[in-house]
Amino acid sequence: MVIQLIAAYNRALNSRPLITKSISTFFIIGAGDAVSQYIESRLQSKSFLQNFDHKRCFKLSCYGAFYLAPLLHGWYGFLAKTFPAPGTLSTIKKLSLDQTFFCSWCIWSFFTAATLFNGGTLQQAQEKIKKDYWEALVVNWKIWPPVMLINFSIIPLHTQVIFVNFVAVFWNAYLSYLSNYKK
């Protein structure tokens, strides 16, 4: 059964890669926000089910599906074309670009989107970024380099977004916590 599901997913990735990645990212970002909301409810001694913010989860899921998945799809394609040679040097170049430029953009855009989704202004988004950006970036550098090393060295290009998305459940929970709970 599991092998059949994986085979079906691979067929979908090959026939409709962007749509498949977008749908997957929708659910995985939503799962990350649900984990964050669960932790927030526990910290506040509140009922998770009674206080679950469906709109927040849906907005972040849409951010994942309509912005992040296409961005990741294009980024990994760009890196594969820019550094097509297999091997350690190519992997290090991809990792370096990813961790210096791309992750910074992703953190910035997440905080901006989450602030706007919560009814905030661009000025409030800038304040949020000033307050929490460096903390998020440092935590990013503790988590993502080993993940991306695996991603760029052994994961096939067509499955890189989904591989990253599974790790990102917990990363997105952390970012959602920083963006929505930590004041």
Backbone as CSV, one residue per row, in Angstrom:
resi,resn,N_x,N_y,N_z,CA_x,CA_y,CA_z,C_x,C_y,C_z
1,MET,0.820,-1.204,0.000,0.000,0.000,0.000,0.865,1.270,0.000
2,VAL,1.852,1.317,0.890,2.726,2.484,0.977,3.520,2.641,-0.318
3,ILE,4.015,1.539,-0.842,4.786,1.590,-2.086,3.914,2.101,-3.230
4,GLN,2.653,1.703,-3.242,1.736,2.174,-4.283,1.490,3.678,-4.157
5,LEU,1.359,4.157,-2.923,1.172,5.599,-2.711,2.403,6.383,-3.165
6,ILE,3.577,5.875,-2.836,4.815,6.539,-3.258,4.926,6.550,-4.779
7,ALA,4.582,5.427,-5.399,4.631,5.349,-6.867,3.646,6.331,-7.495
8,ALA,2.441,6.427,-6.925,1.439,7.366,-7.441,1.920,8.806,-7.271
9,TYR,2.530,9.101,-6.141,3.048,10.441,-5.904,4.161,10.766,-6.899
10,ASN,5.049,9.811,-7.144,6.122,10.014,-8.128,5.569,10.254,-9.525
11,ARG,4.518,9.523,-9.887,3.891,9.753,-11.196,3.323,11.167,-11.267
12,ALA,2.684,11.595,-10.184,2.132,12.955,-10.150,3.250,13.994,-10.239
13,LEU,4.357,13.747,-9.544,5.499,14.669,-9.619,6.042,14.775,-11.034
14,ASN,6.073,13.662,-11.743,6.597,13.665,-13.108,5.625,14.271,-14.108
15,SER,4.324,14.059,-13.907,3.354,14.567,-14.881,2.928,16.009,-14.598
16,ARG,2.814,16.384,-13.340,2.402,17.739,-12.946,3.234,18.185,-11.742
17,PRO,4.500,18.482,-11.963,5.389,18.729,-10.824,4.996,19.916,-9.949
18,LEU,4.676,21.040,-10.545,4.393,22.226,-9.740,3.085,22.087,-8.968
19,ILE,2.058,21.562,-9.603,0.775,21.368,-8.915,0.938,20.381,-7.766
20,THR,1.650,19.292,-8.013,1.862,18.283,-6.975,2.636,18.869,-5.802
21,LYS,3.682,19.620,-6.086,4.471,20.244,-5.025,3.647,21.288,-4.273
22,SER,2.805,22.018,-4.985,1.971,23.037,-4.339,0.951,22.410,-3.399
23,ILE,0.304,21.351,-3.843,-0.679,20.674,-2.988,0.009,20.081,-1.762
24,SER,1.145,19.444,-1.966,1.900,18.866,-0.844,2.298,19.950,0.147
25,THR,2.795,21.056,-0.367,3.240,22.148,0.490,2.073,22.759,1.256
26,PHE,0.906,22.847,0.628,-0.293,23.345,1.306,-0.518,22.563,2.598
27,PHE,-0.515,21.246,2.495,-0.804,20.409,3.661,0.343,20.397,4.665
28,ILE,1.562,20.440,4.183,2.698,20.380,5.097,2.862,21.687,5.865
29,ILE,2.663,22.817,5.209,2.695,24.106,5.918,1.561,24.145,6.943
30,GLY,0.402,23.665,6.552,-0.722,23.600,7.484,-0.403,22.742,8.695
31,ALA,0.266,21.620,8.470,0.661,20.751,9.584,1.633,21.475,10.511
32,GLY,2.568,22.217,9.933,3.508,22.983,10.751,2.804,24.026,11.597
33,ASP,1.821,24.717,11.020,1.075,25.705,11.796,0.226,25.027,12.864
34,ALA,-0.343,23.869,12.555,-1.130,23.134,13.556,-0.246,22.728,14.735
35,VAL,0.963,22.275,14.458,1.904,21.939,15.534,2.188,23.185,16.369
36,SER,2.424,24.307,15.709,2.684,25.557,16.415,1.495,25.954,17.283
37,GLN,0.294,25.868,16.730,-0.892,26.233,17.505,-1.101,25.285,18.684
38,TYR,-0.764,24.022,18.499,-0.873,23.068,19.608,0.081,23.471,20.736
39,ILE,1.314,23.787,20.384,2.297,24.201,21.393,1.846,25.488,22.074
40,GLU,1.353,26.449,21.283,0.865,27.707,21.847,-0.273,27.455,22.830
41,SER,-1.208,26.571,22.472,-2.342,26.292,23.359,-1.873,25.633,24.654
42,ARG,-0.877,24.759,24.559,-0.332,24.112,25.764,0.362,25.139,26.658
43,LEU,1.111,26.057,26.061,1.804,27.086,26.835,0.824,28.014,27.548
44,GLN,-0.347,28.187,26.963,-1.364,29.067,27.539,-2.402,28.297,28.348
45,SER,-2.220,26.981,28.483,-3.173,26.105,29.186,-4.584,26.252,28.630
46,LYS,-4.696,26.279,27.309,-5.988,26.388,26.637,-6.251,25.127,25.835
47,SER,-7.508,24.937,25.479,-7.886,23.799,24.655,-7.438,24.032,23.214
48,PHE,-6.682,23.086,22.685,-6.202,23.196,21.308,-7.369,23.235,20.330
49,LEU,-8.301,22.313,20.457,-9.405,22.222,19.496,-10.326,23.431,19.560
50,GLN,-10.581,23.938,20.747,-11.477,25.088,20.874,-10.824,26.383,20.403
51,ASN,-9.518,26.439,20.439,-8.816,27.676,20.091,-8.068,27.605,18.768
52,PHE,-8.226,26.511,18.030,-7.518,26.371,16.763,-7.992,27.447,15.790
53,ASP,-7.053,28.199,15.249,-7.355,29.295,14.324,-7.296,28.764,12.889
54,HIS,-8.466,28.367,12.377,-8.553,27.790,11.032,-8.115,28.780,9.954
55,LYS,-8.486,30.040,10.137,-8.129,31.051,9.133,-6.618,31.228,9.042
56,ARG,-5.981,31.301,10.187,-4.522,31.438,10.205,-3.871,30.254,9.497
57,CYS,-4.317,29.060,9.827,-3.757,27.849,9.225,-3.985,27.839,7.710
58,PHE,-5.186,28.222,7.298,-5.505,28.240,5.871,-4.658,29.274,5.126
59,LYS,-4.510,30.457,5.717,-3.708,31.505,5.072,-2.252,31.068,4.910
60,LEU,-1.690,30.468,5.957,-0.305,30.009,5.860,-0.173,28.857,4.872
61,SER,-1.181,27.990,4.822,-1.173,26.895,3.849,-1.205,27.442,2.426
62,CYS,-2.017,28.472,2.208,-2.070,29.108,0.882,-0.742,29.775,0.545
63,TYR,-0.116,30.393,1.533,1.225,30.957,1.336,2.171,29.860,0.839
64,GLY,2.085,28.701,1.452,2.924,27.580,1.038,2.627,27.113,-0.367
65,ALA,1.350,26.958,-0.674,0.954,26.410,-1.977,1.204,27.377,-3.125
66,PHE,0.862,28.641,-2.921,0.881,29.593,-4.035,2.142,30.456,-4.117
67,TYR,2.925,30.464,-3.058,4.159,31.250,-3.075,5.394,30.369,-2.859
68,LEU,5.414,29.657,-1.734,6.627,28.929,-1.370,6.921,27.753,-2.295
69,ALA,5.932,26.938,-2.612,6.179,25.781,-3.491,6.701,26.214,-4.866
70,PRO,6.065,27.193,-5.526,6.635,27.639,-6.809,8.042,28.229,-6.654
71,LEU,8.264,28.942,-5.548,9.585,29.516,-5.297,10.635,28.409,-5.140
72,LEU,10.330,27.399,-4.330,11.257,26.279,-4.140,11.480,25.513,-5.440
73,HIS,10.403,25.266,-6.159,10.485,24.556,-7.438,11.449,25.288,-8.384
74,GLY,11.276,26.585,-8.501,12.147,27.381,-9.367,13.574,27.470,-8.846
75,TRP,13.720,27.622,-7.533,15.042,27.758,-6.936,15.870,26.492,-7.132
76,TYR,15.281,25.344,-6.835,16.033,24.094,-6.983,16.344,23.816,-8.452
77,GLY,15.440,24.183,-9.337,15.716,24.058,-10.768,16.857,24.964,-11.199
78,PHE,16.841,26.201,-10.705,17.919,27.153,-10.999,19.267,26.619,-10.517
79,LEU,19.305,26.112,-9.284,20.563,25.581,-8.752,21.055,24.383,-9.558
80,ALA,20.122,23.514,-9.957,20.505,22.326,-10.737,21.074,22.716,-12.101
81,LYS,20.510,23.763,-12.712,21.017,24.219,-14.011,22.317,25.011,-13.870
82,THR,22.435,25.767,-12.794,23.626,26.587,-12.581,24.835,25.740,-12.195
83,PHE,24.592,24.699,-11.409,25.660,23.802,-10.955,25.293,22.360,-11.309
84,PRO,25.334,22.022,-12.600,24.851,20.703,-13.030,25.804,19.543,-12.733
85,ALA,27.061,19.838,-12.516,28.027,18.755,-12.308,27.768,18.059,-10.973
86,PRO,27.800,16.742,-10.966,27.662,16.042,-9.686,28.942,16.205,-8.870
87,GLY,28.842,15.995,-7.594,30.039,16.016,-6.767,29.996,17.026,-5.649
88,THR,31.030,16.971,-4.855,31.116,17.760,-3.633,31.150,19.258,-3.901
89,LEU,31.930,19.701,-4.859,32.056,21.137,-5.128,30.721,21.743,-5.556
90,SER,30.014,21.068,-6.425,28.704,21.544,-6.870,27.724,21.605,-5.699
91,THR,27.743,20.592,-4.849,26.863,20.558,-3.675,27.184,21.705,-2.728
92,ILE,28.454,21.973,-2.506,28.859,23.069,-1.618,28.433,24.419,-2.191
93,LYS,28.545,24.590,-3.494,28.105,25.843,-4.124,26.599,26.033,-3.947
94,LYS,25.831,24.982,-4.178,24.373,25.057,-3.993,24.039,25.390,-2.543
95,LEU,24.690,24.692,-1.625,24.452,24.908,-0.200,24.808,26.334,0.204
96,SER,25.919,26.839,-0.301,26.347,28.204,0.036,25.344,29.244,-0.440
97,LEU,24.910,29.134,-1.682,23.905,30.076,-2.190,22.596,29.952,-1.425
98,ASP,22.198,28.728,-1.152,20.940,28.489,-0.454,20.956,29.115,0.943
99,GLN,22.051,28.925,1.659,22.100,29.378,3.046,22.499,30.842,3.205
100,THR,23.010,31.466,2.162,23.335,32.888,2.284,22.223,33.774,1.742
101,PHE,21.674,33.425,0.606,20.675,34.287,-0.020,19.250,33.772,0.145
102,PHE,19.045,32.542,-0.221,17.679,32.035,-0.310,16.996,31.926,1.051
103,CYS,17.695,31.399,2.041,17.044,31.257,3.349,16.721,32.624,3.944
104,SER,17.574,33.605,3.699,17.291,34.959,4.188,15.999,35.495,3.581
105,TRP,15.850,35.302,2.273,14.637,35.745,1.593,13.413,35.014,2.142
106,CYS,13.528,33.716,2.358,12.383,32.933,2.834,11.942,33.366,4.230
107,ILE,12.887,33.621,5.113,12.542,34.074,6.463,11.886,35.449,6.392
108,TRP,12.479,36.347,5.629,11.921,37.691,5.469,10.503,37.617,4.910
109,SER,10.313,36.840,3.863,8.987,36.773,3.231,7.968,36.091,4.135
110,PHE,8.396,35.103,4.924,7.462,34.451,5.846,6.969,35.439,6.898
111,PHE,7.882,36.165,7.530,7.477,37.136,8.547,6.581,38.220,7.954
112,THR,6.893,38.665,6.759,6.068,39.678,6.103,4.670,39.137,5.835
113,ALA,4.595,37.961,5.229,3.290,37.373,4.907,2.479,37.102,6.166
114,ALA,3.104,36.519,7.184,2.370,36.199,8.411,1.837,37.459,9.083
115,THR,2.623,38.526,9.088,2.162,39.788,9.681,0.979,40.348,8.898
116,LEU,1.083,40.351,7.580,-0.014,40.864,6.754,-1.257,39.985,6.880
117,PHE,-1.069,38.664,6.938,-2.208,37.748,7.102,-2.937,37.992,8.414
118,ASN,-2.205,38.434,9.429,-2.814,38.706,10.732,-3.374,40.123,10.825
119,GLY,-3.443,40.816,9.697,-4.025,42.155,9.684,-3.029,43.260,9.968
120,GLY,-1.753,42.929,10.024,-0.730,43.926,10.292,-0.375,44.730,9.053
121,THR,0.482,45.700,9.261,0.931,46.577,8.180,2.355,46.201,7.766
122,LEU,2.814,46.795,6.682,4.201,46.579,6.267,5.181,47.100,7.320
123,GLN,4.820,48.202,7.973,5.679,48.727,9.032,5.768,47.732,10.189
124,GLN,4.646,47.114,10.548,4.669,46.099,11.605,5.481,44.876,11.169
125,ALA,5.408,44.544,9.896,6.213,43.432,9.378,7.700,43.763,9.507
126,GLN,8.069,45.004,9.181,9.469,45.420,9.325,9.918,45.327,10.780
127,GLU,9.049,45.734,11.696,9.381,45.649,13.120,9.559,44.193,13.545
128,LYS,8.693,43.328,13.051,8.791,41.898,13.357,10.108,41.336,12.833
129,ILE,10.465,41.722,11.633,11.719,41.251,11.037,12.910,41.756,11.854
130,LYS,12.895,43.032,12.242,13.987,43.573,13.060,14.113,42.819,14.378
131,LYS,12.983,42.439,14.934,12.965,41.791,16.244,13.392,40.325,16.179
132,ASP,12.916,39.582,15.187,13.073,38.124,15.205,13.892,37.526,14.065
133,TYR,14.297,38.340,13.098,14.997,37.806,11.928,16.281,37.074,12.301
134,TRP,17.150,37.711,13.087,18.449,37.104,13.389,18.299,35.826,14.187
135,GLU,17.371,35.825,15.116,17.125,34.592,15.877,16.718,33.462,14.935
136,ALA,15.801,33.749,14.026,15.350,32.736,13.065,16.488,32.300,12.148
137,LEU,17.307,33.243,11.709,18.413,32.911,10.812,19.443,32.010,11.500
138,VAL,19.757,32.304,12.755,20.715,31.476,13.497,20.160,30.067,13.701
139,VAL,18.887,29.964,14.056,18.274,28.637,14.199,18.262,27.931,12.843
140,ASN,17.978,28.678,11.783,18.036,28.121,10.427,19.399,27.477,10.175
141,TRP,20.468,28.168,10.516,21.815,27.659,10.256,22.153,26.440,11.109
142,LYS,21.422,26.222,12.188,21.631,25.023,13.007,20.906,23.812,12.422
143,ILE,19.822,24.064,11.698,18.975,22.973,11.205,19.222,22.656,9.735
144,TRP,19.181,23.671,8.899,19.089,23.449,7.459,20.355,23.038,6.723
145,PRO,21.558,23.478,7.088,22.713,23.034,6.302,22.852,21.512,6.167
146,PRO,22.709,20.723,7.253,22.800,19.272,7.043,21.662,18.722,6.183
147,VAL,20.469,19.279,6.363,19.322,18.839,5.559,19.571,19.145,4.085
148,MET,20.044,20.356,3.816,20.269,20.749,2.430,21.470,20.029,1.819
149,LEU,22.430,19.670,2.637,23.549,18.865,2.145,23.034,17.524,1.615
150,ILE,22.153,16.897,2.369,21.516,15.651,1.915,20.672,15.930,0.679
151,ASN,19.885,16.998,0.733,18.990,17.335,-0.371,19.753,17.523,-1.683
152,PHE,20.821,18.292,-1.644,21.563,18.594,-2.865,22.481,17.462,-3.318
153,SER,22.841,16.565,-2.408,23.802,15.531,-2.793,23.161,14.202,-3.181
154,ILE,22.040,13.821,-2.542,21.494,12.489,-2.854,20.015,12.454,-3.226
155,ILE,19.284,13.519,-2.974,17.850,13.523,-3.285,17.664,13.937,-4.746
156,PRO,16.902,13.162,-5.528,16.651,13.549,-6.928,15.934,14.903,-6.999
157,LEU,16.239,15.682,-8.020,15.688,17.028,-8.167,14.168,17.049,-8.051
158,HIS,13.475,16.112,-8.680,12.010,16.160,-8.689,11.396,15.887,-7.314
159,THR,12.176,15.349,-6.356,11.640,15.098,-5.008,12.263,16.007,-3.944
160,GLN,13.059,16.987,-4.349,13.714,17.849,-3.364,12.726,18.706,-2.572
161,VAL,11.702,19.226,-3.225,10.734,20.072,-2.510,10.012,19.261,-1.443
162,ILE,9.559,18.061,-1.769,8.825,17.259,-0.783,9.746,16.815,0.351
163,PHE,10.987,16.488,0.052,11.944,16.127,1.105,12.106,17.289,2.086
164,VAL,12.336,18.466,1.546,12.503,19.653,2.385,11.216,19.945,3.159
165,ASN,10.066,19.739,2.525,8.791,20.010,3.188,8.581,19.157,4.433
166,PHE,9.022,17.917,4.414,8.833,17.079,5.595,9.653,17.583,6.775
167,VAL,10.863,18.012,6.525,11.658,18.613,7.592,11.033,19.945,7.997
168,ALA,10.466,20.619,7.026,9.908,21.953,7.260,8.659,21.954,8.133
169,VAL,8.040,20.807,8.366,6.895,20.788,9.290,7.321,21.425,10.609
170,PHE,8.467,21.014,11.122,8.934,21.522,12.410,9.520,22.930,12.282
171,TRP,10.179,23.202,11.178,10.696,24.546,10.923,9.542,25.544,10.819
172,ASN,8.502,25.166,10.091,7.345,26.051,9.941,6.621,26.239,11.260
173,ALA,6.596,25.205,12.084,6.011,25.353,13.420,6.799,26.392,14.209
174,TYR,8.113,26.333,14.111,8.963,27.298,14.802,8.732,28.718,14.274
175,LEU,8.733,28.887,12.949,8.505,30.217,12.371,7.115,30.737,12.716
176,SER,6.139,29.854,12.686,4.781,30.262,13.034,4.717,30.707,14.493
177,TYR,5.417,29.988,15.353,5.490,30.375,16.760,6.127,31.760,16.895
178,LEU,7.268,31.969,16.235,7.930,33.279,16.296,7.025,34.383,15.769
179,SER,6.307,34.066,14.710,5.506,35.079,14.041,4.197,35.382,14.760
180,ASN,3.612,34.380,15.395,2.266,34.551,15.936,2.170,34.548,17.457
181,TYR,3.066,33.871,18.127,2.924,33.734,19.574,3.944,34.560,20.329
182,LYS,5.200,34.427,19.957,6.258,35.139,20.664,6.119,36.632,20.406
183,LYS,5.835,37.361,21.426,5.618,38.811,21.268,6.765,39.607,21.767
